[in-house]
Amino acid sequence: MKYSKIVLLFAVLGTLSFASCKKDYTCTCTTTVGSASSTKTYDLQNQSLRDADDACERYEGSTAISNTTCHL
């Protein structure tokens, strides 16, 4: 019984440590104007996955003539 609680505790702590791990990500954005498109990448350094995803989403947008979509 005590052994299973210790294993569970280490499993939870291990999962949390990976979730908060910071590393480098690349955000790839594609802008489409009519039938033409271009791609640009942004380096997001030393970020958690959640922060990098939020930063990448900030590059997205659209206007009357263009649409930009981004992903990690």
N, C-alpha and C positions, 0 to 999 in steps of 0.2 A: 504494500500500500504506500509506504513512504517513498520507495524507489520510483513508483509511477508518478508521484507528485513532483519529484525532482526532475525526472525526464520531461514532464509537461512544462515545468518552469523553464528549463533550458530550451525547449522547442519554441516557446513563446518569445523568450529573449532573443533567440537566434533570428526569428522572423522579424522582430522589431529592428534589430541591428541592420538587416538587409534593406528594410524599408526606408531607413533614414540615411543610407549610404549616399555619399556625394561623389559624383564622377562627371565626366565630360559627355555632353550630348551634342548631336547635330540636328538642327531644325532645317527641314527642306521645305521651301515654299514654291508653289507654282502659281504664276500670274497668267491669266488668260484674258486676252483682248480680242474679241471676235473669234476667228479661227486660229490665231497665233498665240503661242504660249512661251513663257520663259521660266527658268528655274533658278533659284538663288538659295544658297545655304548660309546658315548662321551657326557659329560655334557658341555653345552654351557651356561654359566651363565651371567645374566645381559646384554642381547643383544636384539637389535631390530630384528624383523622377518627377514628383509633383510640381516642384518649382520650375523645372525645365519645361514641362508640359504647359504650365501657365504662361511662361515667357514665350514659348513658341506660338501659342494661340493669339498673343498680342500682335503678331505680324500678320494675322489674317484680316481680311476686310474686302469690301466691294464698293464700287462706285457705279455710276450709270453705264460706264463702258468697260470696266474690268472687274475681275474676281480673283482674289488671292486666297489659296488654301494652303495650310501648312501642317506638317506632321513630323514627329521625331523619327 
